[in-house]
Amino acid sequence: MGPLDDQVVRADSLTATPDGLDIAVYSHWYRALPLPSLARVDLTVDGERIEPSSLSVTVNGQRHPFAALAEKGDEYWFTTDPVVLHVPVETAPGREHRVRLLLGLSIPYILTGPDRVPLVAPSLTDKTLTAAGA
Amino acid sequence: MTDTAPGLPRLGTTLFSLSLEQRKPGRDFASLVAEVAARDLGPGLEMVAFQSLRGWPRLDDAAVREVRGVIESSGLTPSCLAINNDLGLYPGRLLTDDESYEYVAVQVRGAAALGFPVARVGVETSPAILERLLPLAEELGVAVGVEIHAPLTIEAPPVAALKEFFVRLDTPWLGFIPDMSSSMRAIPEAVDDAHRAAGISPELTAMTKQLWAEPGPTVAKFPELERRAAQAGASPAQVGNLKMLFTMHGKMEPERWADFFPHVVHVHGKFYGIVDGPDGLTDPSIDWPRVARVLVEQRYTGFISSEYEAHAYSDRYDAFDQVRAQHDMLKGLLEAEASVVVAR
């Protein structure tokens, strides 16, 4: 909840590539977070739910399977950089897609409840945008 | 620089105030620091290392030289570097004490390399870890301060334990960093913008503000908040947003900050908006005259970092202008209070 929510997926975030749809995602948290903080990516594209296990993610110029991020505690997603979700859906330059993303960032220094579980800060995006060419 | 008279707390800014500004096209670290200096919002400069410094916590020598160069050429004085103890770094477990110590120690060394006299951690950093950090803090000349932020108050068990711990060790290298979010007099107006965007009705927002303002400890009011919100038809996500207001805004009496002295190494001048009222500049949600009185009475001469946080709720206000207004207000209050304390 706040002004950064609207910047998570931006007007120019979608790119059509030969592999599928790339979605540039910006953080709604104010500081760089370690890669395991990218804990929850509930994504639907044009109403179709995308399994996180089918995603790969480019951070700091390196592409990782989504599940591998949980092990990358010594790497950080910097405040102003996007990560790119590579989504296996068919697309082409100029095509419109409805992107619904519930991004849940695990905040590793805010521990909640008696079990001291990290806070998950959610941000919900629901936008219809046009994919650019790669 | 808006410097206060000798013997008074000194003013400054944390770059955290500029969180939205940081995202604007063309902005970088150097331009933010330069603009803080150009607008006379020092002399103190604080930042959140993980927010402002690309590559943190492993800055190479060239990056350290670059950051130091930016700060030195601005003429600002490094006041505090906010660092983090990311205990929940990995899913399903917390860092061990050894991992936590290493995670923080690397950053305390980084703070020293950058020339900061204070490093801020959160209350998740236990007294046991702090005690292990003490020799390093002493050797490097960097005080490690634990931020006391809403919903914490002096009565919260971890805070009481820290108080006892700091009294026992009685060292200048460990202490508290009071944050004014713990001692507010009202929920800020800027919240209304965020609630409107989240589809929360003005009636729900007003109900939450009213319940917050009623007497009694905030923590005891959560069930009543949930009950009233559910009755009014709020969704679970909206109830979460309403509860967040109770977590982010504490109601401790400002005079209680006196209990944290003499073990205070830095102060966060958290605020959510200064308005120009009939009696001049005033803060509707934080009672700065009472805060200023405590700081002057305690002979605090460290920095108060202006920490504008309404950017979390609204982008309607200019953060630079807000910090300017807070500095003008605080300088007046601190100097007026000093003459009263001296006259006593």
Interface residues (C-beta under 8 A of the other chain):
Chain A: M1 G2 P3 L4 D5 Q7 Y30 R31 A32 L33 P34 P36 A39 A70 G73 Y76 F78 T79 T80 S106 I107 P108 Y109 L111 R116 V117 P118 P122
Chain B: F16 S19 L20 Q22 R23 V48 F50 Q51 S52 R54 W56 N84 N85 D86 L87 G88 L89 Y90 P91 L94 G122 E124 A194 H195 A197 A198 A237 N241 M244 H311 A312 Y313 S314 D315
